[in-house]
Amino acid sequence: MSDSKSSKPKNSQGPLSRRLDGVSESATLKLNATVQAMKARGEDVINLTAGEPDFNVPDAAKEAVIESLQKNRSKYTPAPGITELREAIAAKTNAQQPEVVRSQAWKAANVIVTNGGKQALFNSMLALLDPGDEVLIPTPYWLSYPEMVKLAGGIPKFIPSTLANQFKIQPEQLKNALSSKVKILILNSPSNPTGSLYSKAEFAALAEVIQSTPGAENTWVVSDEIYDRIILGDTPFCSFLNAAPGLRDRTVTVNGMSKSAAMTGWRIGWSVAPENVTQGMITLQGQSTSGINSLAQWASLAALKLPDSYFEQGLQIYRKRCKLMLEILRKARKIEVMAPEGAFYVFIGVKDYMRAGEDSIAFAQRVLEEAKVALVPGTPFGEPEFLRLSFATDEQSIQNGCERLVKYLEK
Ligand SMILES: Cc1ncc(COP(=O)(O)O)c(C=O)c1O
């Protein structure tokens, strides 16, 4: 006899757990699949959606894999990663945070190597959040942040930023948003999708608010610095803690190889945090994924040792492409554009081109179908009237794609 109670769906999606209620699929991964399918059908689509560098992996990383294979480095690695890589990550972080080193440098024990920056962020949420804890997320945001917060039982709360403020939140806004319920503030500089970059002074002003607002004594910062090497303008990259060394004991710095060394598919990221939090993440990881692919870790160690000069050529290419993209886009009379200071995206406001009732998802769909240009809608990033264009692609595609877009908008 069937038990009607036990077969009753637990949530609106049938057998799935309630944990998945209201959690969205990754919109960018889905869009990319649509574009690939159109291309496979022979359609002439220009793809400006890339969320990953189009450069090759450094030779040093490839050689390290070959060497590791020859040395049979194919066993399980420790859950937090191989010691050599954890040490190299601590050294990189110390170099970016000299103000922190003055009081207490980071060591291997503060580092966990993860399956991309994504898992480091997810681990952070799982390790720090209790059900009902609030997480402040400046909009526009990288689309996975709110979903990760929800999966960890937290409640995302948004702080809007505007193009007029170069998509950076202001200290006053943070002050108003903080309360004893807020467990985490997520920061992302350079930002995906806007390309905005916080200067040292701007970060210091935010840190000062966190340190001086009553009730925020237990608020943590998770600083996503995955685009640290892709700096386009004159403002240098500043690691959050270097502007806020006083928050060392309540900050998690997240980074990885994906964007800086064009190693997206190798899935190496990490976090650097106080030891007790890192230990919590090691427990989580030890019971879920275990240590990350051994070959990719050795490859990352080799890539991390490359000098800054190695990345200079790639930067020059990004800067040139960015300039080209901005020049063409600015020909559209009603487009709102901000020159990005980092990462490889241009975020454009298109509200004056939208039809009544349309949001950026419908708009991007229309541009894809009618102009055959694939762009990422801003809606899943929390900005329904914007679109994200990527210049992590060749100049020809940038030129043709942006010209098609401008022509379509202006017709
Ligand atoms: C802002 C931001 N953070 C984190 C990630 C995750 O990167 P990965 O998991 O490939 O290291 C991405 C990737 O698109 C990103 O744009």
The ligand as a MOL file (V3000), in Angstrom:
LIG
                    3D

  0  0  0     0  0            999 V3000
M  V30 BEGIN CTAB
M  V30 COUNTS 16 16 0 0 0
M  V30 BEGIN ATOM
M  V30 1 C 33.0880 37.9780 -9.4740 0
M  V30 2 C 33.3790 36.5440 -9.6260 0
M  V30 3 N 33.6900 35.8340 -8.5400 0
M  V30 4 C 33.9670 34.5230 -8.6000 0
M  V30 5 C 33.9340 33.8500 -9.7990 0
M  V30 6 C 34.2220 32.3700 -9.7880 0
M  V30 7 O 35.3220 32.0410 -10.5020 0
M  V30 8 P 35.9270 30.5740 -10.5380 0
M  V30 9 O 35.0440 29.6900 -9.7720 0
M  V30 10 O 36.0190 30.2070 -11.9730 0
M  V30 11 O 37.2870 30.6950 -9.9190 0
M  V30 12 C 33.6010 34.5370 -10.9660 0
M  V30 13 C 33.4950 33.8360 -12.2550 0
M  V30 14 O 32.8600 34.2620 -13.1820 0
M  V30 15 C 33.3410 35.9250 -10.8790 0
M  V30 16 O 33.0470 36.6470 -11.9670 0
M  V30 END ATOM
M  V30 BEGIN BOND
M  V30 1 1 1 2
M  V30 2 1 2 3
M  V30 3 2 2 15
M  V30 4 2 3 4
M  V30 5 1 4 5
M  V30 6 1 5 6
M  V30 7 2 5 12
M  V30 8 1 6 7
M  V30 9 1 7 8
M  V30 10 2 8 9
M  V30 11 1 8 10
M  V30 12 1 8 11
M  V30 13 1 12 13
M  V30 14 1 12 15
M  V30 15 2 13 14
M  V30 16 1 15 16
M  V30 END BOND
M  V30 END CTAB
M  END
